[in-house]
């Protein structure tokens, strides 16, 4: 890994763990093992390096989401796969954490990749909901944009609840609740038939 890569990766980790203020140039250099002049050789300073790190984190999250949302399965199954994908729930979302950082939110430049990523994932889920409506899988009155927002709110809120309680159970409960509400319209009849058959 090149020095600039080590600096970016170290800054990404520190932003996630400590926030912008806690990500000091000294901490970045210690974490990356880079020499003192390296940061200013590759970047103009901490804001420039933080922007590169935030852009990398945002791009990675979008790629991870798209790998699931653009994968195989029905619209419901793809949203389900996104909600159930493996996450380090107690560590929180690296992009979601940035939205709670006052220094990031106060900077139009630092906030832009965060806003763009959240909007892109919300819009992608909205497209999938509309696709599911056309296929008759989702109720016609559902609004794709609203469901996209609800999915993101469930994920981000789930991280907060899990961190507050010290357990991923709260995240899992939120996800299961949303999936139950979103479930294909004919799913309930299959469940009741299955229950009757087992008795």
Phi, psi and omega in degrees: 000130181291165180300316181297322178295317179297321179296316180296311182297319179295320179293320177302312181297315182293321177299319180294316184281318192240349185082176186295312183298319181286350180268079182278155176306322179297316180296321179298314181295320179296315182294320185277340184072018181274155178287163187300323182278350187297317183301316185278346173285320184265333185224154181292335181165191183302314180300321180294316179293319178298320179297316178298320180292317180294319177299319180295315180298316181296316180296321180294319180295319179297318180294320179296316179296316182294326179301326180272311184292332179264007183280191182285165175112170177289167176306316179298316182296326179288320176293319177300315180297322178296314182292327185264359184298154184294130179222153172272080191302317184287341177278336179091172179274129181298327178280317177302321179297324180296329180291342180262005181265112184301328181289325177289314183293330180286343182256117178303321184291315181289327182285331187307310180296330178292309179302315183297321181292313179300315180296320182295317180291318178301315181293325179293318178295320178301318178300318182292322177296315179298321176298316178296324177295318180297328180275357180079014181276328179247150180302139184297336182280351179295141178256119184304316182296321179292321179292320176302316178294321181294322179296313179296320179296322179294315181296308184292319177294326178298320177300314182298313181296320180294316180294322180294323183268348182074019182216139177290353183302322181295321176298311182300320180295318178298317179296314180298320179298315180294318179297324178296321179290325184275343188317145180311145189299331182266001185297319183302319181294323178295319181297315182293323177296317180298320181294322180293321183294329184280345181271000000 
